[in-house]
């Protein structure tokens, strides 16, 4: 049986944390942070909770991405494997988020300090993943945002229906395989996040650092 790729593991985790976080943290998106603009508007109109975390998600995400980039330069100067180090930081953040959820959840109030802290730690973890993706895994399909990937899948399918030959066909087929796998892993993560939250409540977050650790030890994490 073929081992899942690093992109597949990261896509699964992104779908899982986004869904579980949305359910546990009053509509907070931890991977797809710009989606919080929508849920923030809904929260303000409907009077639901989680407003503060949604307001802070984007600036925290941006700050962590910048920190990841600065860390990159420090690690390069010290001849440290950058991708593996960033994945380790992400794993530790996911472990911290799971521990906070276990200790203080379930969160009846999305604006409580513990709910906000848990949510923003998970946002920080996914910011690390996004930074790693853009810098070190740019040739792999995106692992957190599937809109562009789905668009490319549909374009490639249209090209195949129209007819492609030779080298172009091989390129399209290879890209389709990778992107369909990424979307499928993300969707599987979403389903697993929803089911595990239903079964285990906030304890479902414990799976995240386990999958992240598999990514850390993956052979593709040693590419740099």
N, C-alpha and C positions, 0 to 999 in steps of 0.2 A: 504493500500500500504506500502510495506516494505521500510524503510529508507535506502539510500545507505550507505555502510560501509565507514569507514574512508579511507581505501585503495582505494576504488572506487573514492572518491572525490579527493584524492591526484593524482591518475592516470589520471583523467580527466584534472586536472590543469596542470600536466606535459605535456600531449599531446598538450594542448591549448597553453601554453607559449612557447613550443619548436617551434610550427608551426607559431604562430603569431610573435614570435621573429625572426625566420628565414626570414619571409616575410618583416618585418618592419626594421630589423637591418642588412640588406645586407648579409644574409646567416649565421648569428650567431646562433649557437645552445646554448640555455640557460640551458636545462636540460641534454641533452646528450653531455657533453662538449668535450669528446674525438672526437666526430664527427667534431669538429672545425679543427682538423688536416687536414681532407680532404678538407674542404671548404677553409682553409688557403692556401693549395697548389693550389687549383683552382683559388683563388683570385690572387695569385702571378703570375700564368701563364697567366691568362686572363686579368690582370690589373684592376680587379674590386675592390670595396672598402671594408671596414670593417676589414682590416688586423690587426690593432692594437688591436681591441677588441678580435679577435680570438686568438692572441698571449697571451693576458692577461687572457683569460677565465679560463684556467687550473690552473695557479698559484693562481688566486683569489678564485676559487672553493676549492683548497686544503687548503688555508689559512682560509677560512670560516669554513670548516669541522673541522679543528683543533680548531678554536675558539669555535665552538659548543661543542666540547668535553670538553674543559676547562670550559665552562659555565656549563656543566653537573655537574662537580665536585663541583662548587660553589653552584649550586642550591640544590644538594643533602645535602651538609653541612648545608644549611639553611632550609631543609625540605620543599622545594618547588616542586610542580609537574613538573618534568622536561619536559616531552613530551608536555604538554600544553604550557609551557613557550617557548619552541623552536618553536612550531606552531604559537605562538603569534608573535615572532620575524619574522618568515617567512611572516606572514600576513602583518606586518608593512613594510617589504622590498618590497613586491608585491604592496602595496599601494604607496610607494615611487616611484617604477618603473612606475606605471600607471600615477602618477602625472607628472613625468618627461616626459613621452611620450606625455601626453596631452599638457603640456606646450611648449615643444620644437619640437615635431614631426609635420608633417612627416619628416623623416631624409633623405635628398637628398644626404648627404655625410656620409657614414658609419664610416669614420675616424674623424668626428667632435667630439669635447669634449662632447657634450650633448648626441650624439648617443652612444659613448663609456660608459659614465656614466650610461645611461639607461640600456644598455646591461649588464654591470657588476653588477648592482644592482639586476637585474633579475637572473643572474648567482648565486649571493650570496643567493638569496631566495631559489633557487633550491638546493644549497649546504646544506642549513639548512634541507630541506626535505630529502635529501639523508642521512644525518647524523641521523636524527630521525628514518628513515626507518631501518638503519643497527642496531641501538642500541635498539630501543623501539618497532619496528614493524617487527622484524626479522621473525616472524611466518607468516606474511602476504606476499602476492606476491609482488615482486618489483613494484614500482610505476613510475619509470622514464626510465628504460631500459628494453625493451620487448624482446630482443633476447633470453636471458636465459629462460624467461617465455614461449615463443613460443616453444623453444626446448623441455622443460619439457612437454608441452601440447601434442606435437607430440609423445614423448616417452610414455606418459600415454595412448594415443589413440592406439598406437601400442600394448601396454600391454593388453588393453581391447579387441582388435581384436584377440590377441593370447589366451586370457582367463585368468581371475584372479578370485579368489574365496574368500569368507568369509571376514575376517578382511582386507585383502589386497585390495579387491574390494571397500570396504567402504572408505579406505584411498585414493585410486586413484580417486574415484568419488568426494570426498570432495575437493581434491586438484585441480582437473579439473575444478570444479565449480568456485572456487575462482580465478584461474588463467585466465580462459576464461573471467570472469567478469572484471578482471584487464586490460587485453588486449583490451576488448571491450570498456571500459571506456577511455583508452588512445586513441584508434582510434577515438572515438566520440569526445574527446577533440581536436584531430588534425583537424577533419572536422569542428568543431565549430570555432576553431581558424582561419582556412582559410576563412570560410564564413563570420565571424564577421570582420575580417580584410578587406575583400572585401567590406563589407557594411559600416563599420565605421572607417576604417583606424586605426590610433594609439589609438583611443578612445576604441578600442576593449579590451585593457589591463585592463580596469576598472572592467571587470568581474572577473579577477584573485583574487583580495583581497576579493571579496564577497564569492567565493567558498572556499577560504582559511579560512575565518571566520566561515563558516559552519563546516569545519574540526576542528577548534579550539574548538567549542562548542560541538562537537560530543562526545558521551559517551565513545567511545574508546580512546579518548584523555586523559582520566583520569585513564588509566590503571596503571600508576606508582604512 
